[in-house]
Amino acid sequence: MSDAADNQPIRDRFRVRFAKTGLLRWIGHRDLQRLWERLLRRADLRLSMSEGFNPKPRIGFPSALALGIEGLDEVVEIELAQPVEAEQLQQRLAADGQPGLEIRSVQLVARFHADGTAIASFPGLSKAKVHSSEYEITLPPAVDSQRIDAAIAEAKRVGRITIGRKDKEVTVEIAATFPRFERCDQILYLTQVNTPSASLKPTDVLSALGLGDLIEHGAIIRRTKVVLADELERPRAAASPTSPAAHTSETDAGSTSH
């Protein structure tokens, strides 16, 4: 049976880019998940639910943002069990007016039958996976810039840093993990490539360099950009919000909730 002739319900997965700022940066990841679920329900959207005894809405975040960090380019993927245009979805989400939450873009990235099998005539993208994140750390006015520059220079000279965890220590290579790591005036710029060996936070990096006290003295961390793995092959601006580029669709019918 062709897709056109098949009348069974569909599941649409949308990729939403949003900013999380102001007081909203002080809510944890679980609270952010609940906020998005309530937001979608207030927008009168029919969510696609996972299977099993405890169904959950298919809402997934490729990367959690640590408490207290602003995110200017965050990503959430949601699955809906109703047809809706990406532009209309963006308008409905933005109309909620949640303080500190800005809906920046909405893109339809995959379409499935209700049982999770891909619709062949609608090639889409797999679930979002983060390749790298870009951070800006605004430094306190009275910061000792020479001390910061010296710490960064020493880390680059050694070529690696070791980050302590409760159960183990993690050592990462500076050049591969932090392709940009420098201070310009009152801002410390950090580009961090995701590593399969550990999930690192900017605060971990600062502590490993002996700069953990910057946060205590008023430094503010912002994640300014999230680069997804599929965007390395397909520039973000190249895909239409309603017509994804040709990629192999993911057919997993399980929940995307974390």
C-alpha positions as CSV (number, residue, x, y, z in Angstrom):
1,M,0.0,0.0,0.0
2,S,1.4,3.4,-1.0
3,D,1.9,6.2,1.5
4,A,-0.7,8.3,-0.2
5,A,-3.3,5.5,0.1
6,D,-2.4,4.6,3.7
7,N,-4.8,6.3,6.1
8,Q,-3.2,5.1,9.4
9,P,-2.2,7.9,11.8
10,I,1.2,9.5,11.6
11,R,3.8,10.7,14.0
12,D,5.7,13.9,13.2
13,R,9.0,14.7,14.9
14,F,9.9,18.4,15.2
15,R,13.2,19.9,16.1
16,V,12.8,23.1,18.1
17,R,15.5,25.6,18.8
18,F,14.9,27.7,21.9
19,A,16.6,30.1,24.3
20,K,16.4,29.6,28.1
21,T,17.4,32.8,29.9
22,G,16.7,34.9,33.0
23,L,15.3,33.1,36.0
24,L,14.6,30.1,33.8
25,R,18.3,29.2,33.9
26,W,17.7,28.2,37.6
27,I,15.4,25.3,36.8
28,G,16.9,21.8,36.5
29,H,16.7,19.5,33.5
30,R,13.7,17.4,34.9
31,D,11.8,20.6,35.6
32,L,12.6,21.8,32.0
33,Q,11.1,18.5,30.7
34,R,8.0,19.1,32.7
35,L,7.8,22.7,31.5
36,W,7.9,21.6,27.9
37,E,5.2,19.0,28.4
38,R,2.9,21.5,30.1
39,L,3.7,24.0,27.3
40,L,2.7,21.6,24.6
41,R,-0.5,20.6,26.3
42,R,-1.5,24.3,26.8
43,A,-0.9,24.7,23.1
44,D,-3.6,22.0,22.6
45,L,-1.3,19.7,20.8
46,R,-1.8,15.9,20.7
47,L,1.5,14.3,21.8
48,S,2.8,11.0,20.6
49,M,3.2,8.7,23.6
50,S,5.6,5.9,24.3
51,E,4.4,2.3,24.6
52,G,4.2,0.2,27.8
53,F,2.6,0.4,31.3
54,N,3.7,4.0,31.9
55,P,3.4,5.9,28.6
56,K,5.3,9.2,28.4
57,P,5.3,11.9,25.8
58,R,8.1,11.6,23.2
59,I,10.0,14.7,24.1
60,G,13.8,14.5,23.9
61,F,16.8,16.7,24.7
62,P,20.1,15.8,23.0
63,S,22.1,17.6,25.7
64,A,21.1,18.7,29.2
65,L,22.1,22.1,30.3
66,A,23.5,22.4,33.8
67,L,21.7,24.4,36.5
68,G,22.5,28.1,36.4
69,I,23.7,28.2,32.8
70,E,21.8,30.2,30.2
71,G,21.2,28.6,26.8
72,L,20.7,30.8,23.8
73,D,20.5,28.0,21.2
74,E,19.1,24.9,22.9
75,V,17.4,21.9,21.2
76,V,14.4,19.8,22.0
77,E,12.7,17.3,19.8
78,I,9.0,16.5,20.1
79,E,6.7,14.0,18.4
80,L,3.1,14.9,17.7
81,A,0.3,12.6,16.8
82,Q,-1.5,15.2,14.6
83,P,-0.6,17.1,11.4
84,V,0.6,20.6,11.9
85,E,2.8,23.0,9.9
86,A,6.1,23.9,11.4
87,E,5.3,27.6,11.2
88,Q,2.0,27.1,12.9
89,L,3.6,25.1,15.6
90,Q,6.2,27.8,16.3
91,Q,3.4,30.4,16.5
92,R,1.4,28.3,19.0
93,L,4.5,27.7,21.2
94,A,5.5,31.3,21.2
95,A,2.0,32.5,22.0
96,D,2.3,30.8,25.4
97,G,4.6,33.7,26.5
98,Q,6.6,31.6,29.0
99,P,9.0,34.0,30.7
100,G,12.7,33.3,29.9
101,L,11.7,30.9,27.0
102,E,12.1,32.1,23.4
103,I,11.1,29.8,20.5
104,R,13.7,30.5,17.9
105,S,12.9,28.0,15.1
106,V,10.8,24.9,14.4
107,Q,11.7,22.3,11.8
108,L,9.9,19.1,10.8
109,V,12.7,16.5,10.7
110,A,11.0,13.1,10.5
111,R,7.6,11.4,9.8
112,F,6.5,7.9,10.8
113,H,3.5,5.8,10.8
114,A,1.8,5.3,14.2
115,D,3.7,2.0,14.7
116,G,7.0,3.8,14.3
117,T,7.9,2.6,10.8
118,A,9.3,5.3,8.5
119,I,7.2,6.8,5.7
120,A,9.3,6.1,2.7
121,S,8.2,9.2,0.7
122,F,9.3,11.4,3.6
123,P,13.1,10.9,4.2
124,G,14.1,12.6,7.4
125,L,16.8,13.0,10.0
126,S,17.7,10.7,12.9
127,K,17.3,11.9,16.5
128,A,19.5,14.9,17.3
129,K,23.0,14.2,18.6
130,V,25.3,17.0,19.8
131,H,28.6,17.4,18.1
132,S,29.9,20.4,20.0
133,S,28.8,23.4,22.1
134,E,30.0,26.9,22.2
135,Y,30.1,28.8,25.5
136,E,30.8,32.4,26.6
137,I,31.8,33.0,30.2
138,T,31.4,36.6,31.2
139,L,34.1,37.4,33.8
140,P,33.7,39.5,36.9
141,P,34.9,43.1,36.6
142,A,37.8,42.6,39.1
143,V,39.1,39.4,37.7
144,D,42.8,38.8,37.4
145,S,43.1,38.4,33.6
146,Q,46.7,37.4,33.8
147,R,45.9,34.5,36.1
148,I,43.3,33.2,33.6
149,D,45.6,33.6,30.6
150,A,48.4,31.8,32.5
151,A,46.0,28.9,33.4
152,I,44.9,28.5,29.8
153,A,48.4,28.7,28.4
154,E,49.6,26.1,30.9
155,A,46.8,23.7,30.0
156,K,47.6,24.1,26.3
157,R,51.3,23.5,26.9
158,V,50.6,20.3,28.8
159,G,48.1,19.3,26.2
160,R,45.5,17.8,28.5
161,I,43.5,18.4,31.6
162,T,42.2,15.9,34.2
163,I,38.8,16.3,35.7
164,G,38.0,14.7,39.0
165,R,34.7,12.8,39.5
166,K,33.3,11.0,42.5
167,D,34.3,7.6,41.2
168,K,37.1,8.3,38.7
169,E,39.2,10.9,37.0
170,V,38.7,11.8,33.3
171,T,41.6,13.0,31.2
172,V,40.8,14.8,27.9
173,E,43.1,16.2,25.2
174,I,42.9,20.0,24.9
175,A,43.3,20.4,21.1
176,A,40.7,17.7,20.3
177,T,38.1,18.5,23.0
178,F,38.4,22.4,23.2
179,P,39.3,23.7,19.7
180,R,38.6,27.2,21.0
181,F,39.7,28.2,24.5
182,E,40.7,31.8,24.9
183,R,40.0,35.0,26.7
184,C,39.1,38.2,24.9
185,D,38.6,41.2,27.2
186,Q,35.9,40.2,29.8
187,I,34.7,37.1,28.0
188,L,36.2,33.6,28.1
189,Y,35.3,31.7,24.9
190,L,35.1,27.9,25.1
191,T,34.1,25.5,22.3
192,Q,33.7,22.0,23.6
193,V,33.5,18.9,21.3
194,N,31.4,16.1,22.8
195,T,33.4,13.1,23.9
196,P,32.1,9.6,24.3
197,S,34.3,9.0,27.4
198,A,32.7,11.7,29.6
199,S,30.0,14.4,29.8
200,L,31.9,17.6,30.7
201,K,30.5,20.8,32.1
202,P,32.2,24.2,31.7
203,T,32.4,24.3,35.5
204,D,34.4,21.1,35.4
205,V,36.8,22.7,33.1
206,L,37.2,25.8,35.2
207,S,37.8,23.8,38.3
208,A,40.4,21.6,36.6
209,L,42.3,24.8,35.7
210,G,42.1,26.2,39.2
211,L,39.6,28.8,38.1
212,G,36.5,27.4,39.9
213,D,36.2,30.4,42.1
214,L,35.2,32.6,39.1
215,I,31.6,31.4,39.4
216,E,31.6,32.3,43.1
217,H,32.8,35.8,42.2
218,G,30.0,36.4,39.7
219,A,31.1,34.9,36.3
220,I,28.1,34.0,34.1
221,I,28.1,31.1,31.8
222,R,26.0,31.0,28.6
223,R,25.8,28.3,26.0
224,T,25.6,30.3,22.8
225,K,25.4,27.6,20.2
226,V,24.7,23.9,19.9
227,V,26.0,22.1,16.8
228,L,24.4,18.9,15.9
229,A,26.1,16.0,14.2
230,D,23.8,16.1,11.2
231,E,24.5,19.8,10.7
232,L,28.1,19.0,9.8
233,E,26.8,17.3,6.7
234,R,23.8,19.6,6.2
235,P,24.1,23.3,7.1
236,R,21.3,24.4,9.3
237,A,20.0,27.1,6.9
238,A,20.0,24.8,3.9
239,A,16.9,22.8,5.1
240,S,13.4,24.0,4.8
241,P,11.4,24.0,8.0
242,T,8.9,21.7,6.3
243,S,11.1,19.7,4.0
244,P,14.0,17.9,5.7
245,A,17.1,17.0,3.7
246,A,17.4,13.4,2.6
247,H,18.7,11.3,5.5
248,T,17.9,7.8,6.8
249,S,14.9,8.0,9.1
250,E,15.1,6.5,12.6
251,T,12.4,3.9,13.2
252,D,12.7,3.4,16.9
253,A,9.3,3.5,18.4
254,G,10.5,4.0,21.9
255,S,10.3,7.2,24.0
256,T,12.8,10.0,23.4
257,S,12.4,11.3,27.0
258,H,15.5,11.2,29.2
